[in-house]
Amino acid sequence: MIKRYRKDSDISYSLGISPTIELLRNRSMETIKVYLSPDVSEDSKGVSEIKNICREKGISWEINKSVMDRISVTGNTYTAGVYKKYTSDLDPMGNHIVLFEPADMGNLGTICRTMYAYGFKELAIIKPAVDIFDPKVGRSSMGAVYTVNYNYFNSIDEYISLYKHTNYFFVTDGDSILSKTNFNNPYSIFFGNEGKGLPADVTDKGKRVRIPQSSYVDSLNLSVAVGIALYQINQ
């Protein structure tokens, strides 16, 4: 039986039209089935696209109110994709975003969407951290999470030992101003936890980068900091 999402389950859900389209486009091999609410508009462009992709990929779909009521986290969810959780390897030659102990699902989803917008696909997550498969992450990312290669690591040291990248640590007292920093490929850019930032004992293992800001706030929101960094790097 399809139940409300649980972290210990081997399946998860894409909730909403856009997340489900991105799931089908990028993770069709892991997609098991698509459910639609009876309240969904059959004339919707998004719903038509979902049905077309399902036909093309051989994925079944059905209208089922009880399933949608059971797994939805908000009252306006009209589609859901059921998929098997998957693992993905990071490209060792790609540029990586590294998040240290991210705790907010909305931030993680927004970061995935920003990565998608700027062509970044490799995401390293240092534990303990939010569950990337929670449907709230998929929804806040508008499905961009399904385009990302991800992997969890037990520590920053474990990550650094596996990837011989140039490391850039974003801290409020960094010596190098973002706009004047040259990023040498392949590189890893590190961002700290929403509350405590990056641990001081690791930031000397690379270049310390600062986003200039006023003295009115102690630090920027995590997803905002990532967005500013990716925008500047792409200039």
N, C-alpha and C positions, 0 to 999 in steps of 0.2 A: 504493500500500500504506500502511496505517495504521502509523506508527512511533512510537517513544517521543518525547515532546514535545521540540521544538527551538525556541529563541527566534527563529530566522530563518524558521520555517515560517509559512504564512498561516492555519493552523488550530491550535486548542488543544482541550483536553478538560476536561470536568467529571468529577471522580472521586468516586463515592459517590452514595448515594441522595438525600440532601438537596441537595447541590450540583446534581445533575442536575434535580431538580424545580424549583429556582430558575432554572436555565438555561432550562428549557422554559417556565416562567411568564413570564419577563422578556425572553428573547432567542430566542424561537421562530423569528423571521425569519432569524437567523443559524445556527440549529441544522441540521446536515446529517443526522445519524443518531444513534441510541442503541444501545449494545451492552450486553448483559447477560451475566453469568457463568452457566454451567450450575449453579453452586452456590447461586445466589440462590433464596430461598424464593418460590415463585409466589404464596403466600398473603399475602405481605408487603403491608401497606397502602401503603407507599411505592412498591413495584413496580407495584401496581395503579394508583396515581395516575399514574406515569410512562406506563404503557400507555394510560391514558385520555386524557392530554394529547396523546400522540403521535397517537392516532386523531383527536382533535378538531382538531389542527393539521396533520394530513396528513404527519407525520414518521415515517419507517420505523424499525423496531427489529428486532434479531435477537439470538439467543443465539450467542455466538462466543467460545470459550475462548482461542483463540490470540491474538485481538486484545486481550482483557482482560489476558492474561499479558504482552503486549508493552508496553502503555501504562500498566499499574498501577505505582504507586510503593510500595505496601504489599501485603501478602498478603491483606488482607480487603476488597478493592475488588470490589463486585458489579455496579456499573453505571457506565457512562461515556457522556457526551454529547459528540459531535464537533461543533464549531462553528467558523465563520469568525470570525477576529479582526475587530473592529469599532472604529470611532472614534465618539466622542460629544462633543458640545459642552456646555460648562458653561452653566447658566442665569445670565445676567449679573445678574439680580435676586435670585438665590438666595444663601443663605449658604454660604460655601466653607470646606472644610478644606484647608489647604495643608501638604504634607509636604516638607521639605527633604532631598533625597538619602536617602530611606529605603532601607536595605540588607538588611532582614530580611523574608523572605516571610511568616513567621508573624505578625509585627507588622502588616504591611500587611493580611493577611487578617482579623486580629482587629479592626483599625480599621474595615474595611469592615462587619464585623458590628455593631460598636458604632454606626456611622453609621446603619445600617438600623434598629437598635433605637430610636434617638432621632429618626428622621425626616429625617436629613441625606442628600442625594443627590449633592452636588457635591464632587468630589475633584480637587484640583490637585496634581501631583507634579513636583518640581523635580529635573532630571537632574544627575548620573548617579543612577540609581535601579533598584530591583528591577523585574523584569518583571511587570506586573499580570496577564498572561495565563498565567503559569506555573501549572500545575494545583495546585501546592502552595498558592498563594494562594487559589484557589477552594475548596480543601478546608478550609483553616484558617478561611475566612470562612463555612463551611457554605453556600456559594452566594450569600451577601450581596453579593459582588463584582459579580454580574450585575445588581444593582439600582442600581448607582452609575454616574453620569455622570463620566467621568474625562478628563483631558488632561495631557500632559506639557509642561513648559516648560524652556527652557535655563537660566533664572536667575530669582531672585525679582524682579529689576528688570523682566524681560520680563513676568512675570505681573502685577505692579503696574501696568505701563503699559497693560494691556489691560482691567483691571477696577477701576473707581473705587469700591472698597469702603472701609469703615472697617477699618483693619488692626490686629490684635491679635497681638502676638508673645509666645509663652510662653517665658519664660526664668527661670532660678533666682533672679536678682537683680532681678526686675521691681518697678517702683514701685507697681503696682496689684495688690492682693490679689484673687484670682479671685472670691471671694464678694461683694466690694464693687464689682465692675466691671459697668458697664452696657454691654451690647453693642447697638450701633445698626445696624439693618438698612439695606441689606445689608452684611454684614461678612465678613471673611476672618480665620480664626484659623490662625496659623502655628506649626508644631512642627518642631524641629530633628532632625537625624540622630542615630541611637542613640549614636554615639560622641562627636561634636564639637558637637552642638547647632546653634544658628542662628549665622550669621556676624554679628559685632558691627557691621559697617558697614551693616546693613540694619534693625536693630531700632529705629533712631531714626526710622523712617518710619511709625510708628504707636504705639499704646499698648503698653507692656511689662507683661505680666501674670505674676504669680507664684502658683504653687500652694504654700501653706504646707506645710512638712515639717520633720522633725527634722534635726539635724546628723549623724545616723548614716550617711546616704547622700548622695552628691554630687548625684544626680538620679534621677528616676523613670524606669521603663521607658517607652518611647515610647507603646505602646498603652495602658498604665495612665494616663499623663498625658492622652491624648486622651479616655479614658473618664471620668475625673474632670471634665474640662472640659465635655464634652457633658452630663453629668448635672447639673452646677451651672447651666449655661446654661438647661436645661429646667425649673429650679425656678421 
